[in-house]
C-alpha cells in the first residue's frame, strides 16, 4: 500500500522529536517517562532461561556507552569498507541532522519501508518477548513488526529468503544468556539512522543477557564482508516494564491525533 509522502514525513518528524525517556503509546498514565530510571528497590535475581516481558530502552551503567540518537557507536564512525564508504555518501540522513526532511532519501521516512534489523531498535517504542516451546517471538510496538527466533534445533539457513527482518535461529548459552543469529536480509534498509548501508550478506548476532529481573542487555555484532571492513560491535540496555502492554504505532501517522502524540 502506498503511503502519502507528507503523512510519512510528518510521522517521522514526530517520532524524531521523541526521546528514549519520552511517552510511549501504551505507557500513558502508567509511569511512562521513567524508561531510563533505575529500579527504586534492588532487583530480584534473573529467572532461569527467561527473557520474556515488555522491554523499553533504559540507561546504561555509568561510563558504559550504548547506541543512541542516530548511531550505534556515538562519536565513532562505523568500520566501513571502501564500498561501504562510497555507498554511504549516497545516503541523505535526516535523523542525524545532516539533511532536512524535504531533502532526505531515508526509505523509512520517504516510503514507510520497514526499518529492518538492527535499525528497528532505534524506534523509541517498546518491544515484547514471548517464549514458546519451539521459538521465541520478539514483537515491536512500532508497526507490530514480528521476529521469530527458532529454538527447535534447526541450523542457520544456508540459502535464506531475503526478508526485511531476516531469518533467525536462537539458543541458550547459559541460564541467563540467549544468542540469536539472523541472516537473509534484503539490502533496502540502513543499519542505523545515519545512512550506514549493508548488503544481503549481512549477519546480525545478538546476545540477550538478563542481568537481573528488571534489566536486559543486548550485545550486537554486525558482519557484512562487502559493507564492513571488520565486525561492528555495540550494545543496548533495556528495562522491564511489567505493567505495560503494547499499543499500536504505525508509519501511517494515524496516532498523531492522539492526545500527547
Buried (B, 14 or more C-beta within 10 A) or exposed (E): EEBEEEBBBBBBBEBBEBBBBBBBBBBBEEEBBBBBEEBEEEEEEBBEEBBBBBBBBBBBEEEEEBBBBBBBBEEEEBBBBEBBBEBBEEBBBBBBEBBEBEEBBBBBBBBBBBBBBBBBBBBBBBBBBEBEEEBBBBBBBBBEBEBBBBBEEEEBBEEBEEBBBBBBBBEBEEEBBBBBBBBBBBBBBBBBBBBBBBBBBBBBBBBBBBBBBBBBBBBBBBBBEBBBBEEBBBBBBBBBBEEBEBBEBBBBBEBBEEEEB
